[in-house]
Amino acid sequence: MTGRCGMAAAYAFELLTEFTALKDRLRTCQTEARAHLPADLQPGRLDLDALRG
C-alpha cells in the first residue's frame, strides 16, 4: 500500500474494508497510508464505523 501506485493502494484498502472485524487495524492502515490513498478513502472522508459488519 505504500508503493507509488495510488490505484493499487486504493484497491488494497478497499479489499481490507471487507474485514470489518479488524476496524482498528484498518483505521491505523488508513492513517498510515493516507498519502497514497485517493481523497474518498482518506481519514475524515470515509467513516469506517459506517461500514457493514
C-alpha positions in Angstrom: 0.0 0.0 0.0 2.9 2.3 0.3 4.2 2.0 -3.2 4.0 4.7 -5.9 0.7 3.4 -7.4 -2.2 5.1 -5.8 -4.7 2.9 -7.6 -3.1 -0.2 -6.1 -3.2 1.3 -2.6 -6.9 2.1 -3.1 -7.7 -1.4 -4.3 -5.8 -2.9 -1.4 -7.5 -0.7 1.2 -11.0 -1.4 -0.3 -10.3 -5.1 -0.1 -9.4 -4.7 3.6 -12.7 -3.0 4.3 -14.4 -6.4 3.9 -12.7 -7.5 7.1 -14.9 -5.3 9.4 -13.8 -7.2 12.5 -10.4 -5.6 12.1 -11.6 -2.0 12.1 -9.0 -0.7 14.5 -6.2 -2.1 12.3 -7.9 -0.7 9.2 -8.1 2.7 10.8 -4.4 2.5 11.5 -3.7 1.4 7.9 -5.9 4.3 6.6 -3.9 6.8 8.7 -0.5 5.4 7.8 -1.2 5.1 4.1 -3.2 8.4 3.7 -0.5 9.8 1.4 -1.2 7.0 -1.1 -5.0 6.8 -0.8 -7.4 8.8 -3.0 -9.5 11.6 -1.4 -12.6 9.4 -0.9 -10.7 6.9 1.3 -8.9 9.5 3.4 -9.5 9.6 7.2 -12.3 12.1 7.8 -13.9 11.3 4.4 -14.6 7.6 4.8 -16.3 6.6 8.0 -15.1 3.2 8.9 -17.7 2.8 11.6 -20.4 3.1 8.9 -19.1 0.0 7.0 -21.2 -3.1 7.2 -20.3 -5.7 9.7 
